[in-house]
Every structure is written in C-alpha cells, then in structure tokens.
Amino acid sequence: MYDNICRFLAEHFSSDFASWVMGESIEEIHQIQQQLNELTQNQA
C-alpha cells in the first residue's frame, strides 16, 4: 500500500513530492515511466 501511495504521488505531483522528500525546492522533474513500473514490479 505504501508503494502505491508513493507511486501515485510521484506520478501526479512529481515536483511537490520530490521537494518534500529532498527537503528543498525542486523546479524541474523528468519522470521516466519505465523506471517506476520496474520498481513496483520488483517489489511485488
């Protein structure tokens, strides 16, 4: 469940999520969908 929430936040609110995780302002995010899919499949 935790992984699904993190994935949703990363997909829909990538800049805000990255800023929260890193603790600093992140202006530009380049999301690679394949990496997100591989991570969630490996953890299942």
C-alpha positions as CSV (number, residue, x, y, z in Angstrom):
1,M,0.0,0.0,0.0
2,Y,2.8,2.4,0.9
3,D,4.4,1.8,-2.5
4,N,1.2,2.6,-4.3
5,I,0.8,5.9,-2.5
6,C,4.3,6.9,-3.3
7,R,3.9,5.9,-6.9
8,F,0.7,7.9,-7.2
9,L,2.3,11.0,-5.6
10,A,5.4,10.7,-7.9
11,E,3.2,10.4,-11.0
12,H,0.7,13.1,-10.2
13,F,2.6,15.6,-8.0
14,S,6.2,14.9,-9.0
15,S,7.7,18.3,-8.2
16,D,5.9,18.6,-4.8
17,F,6.8,15.0,-3.9
18,A,10.5,15.4,-4.8
19,S,10.6,18.7,-2.9
20,W,9.1,17.1,0.2
21,V,11.5,14.1,0.0
22,M,14.6,16.1,-0.7
23,G,13.7,18.9,1.7
24,E,14.5,21.6,-0.9
25,S,12.8,23.3,-3.8
26,I,12.8,21.1,-7.0
27,E,11.8,23.0,-10.1
28,E,12.2,20.6,-12.9
29,I,11.4,16.8,-12.9
30,H,11.9,14.4,-15.7
31,Q,9.9,11.3,-15.0
32,I,10.8,8.0,-16.7
33,Q,7.7,5.8,-16.6
34,Q,9.6,2.6,-17.2
35,Q,11.6,3.0,-14.0
36,L,8.5,3.5,-11.9
37,N,7.0,0.3,-13.4
38,E,10.1,-1.7,-12.9
39,L,10.4,-0.6,-9.3
40,T,6.9,-1.6,-8.4
41,Q,7.1,-4.9,-10.2
42,N,10.3,-5.9,-8.4
43,Q,8.8,-5.2,-5.0
44,A,5.7,-7.2,-5.7
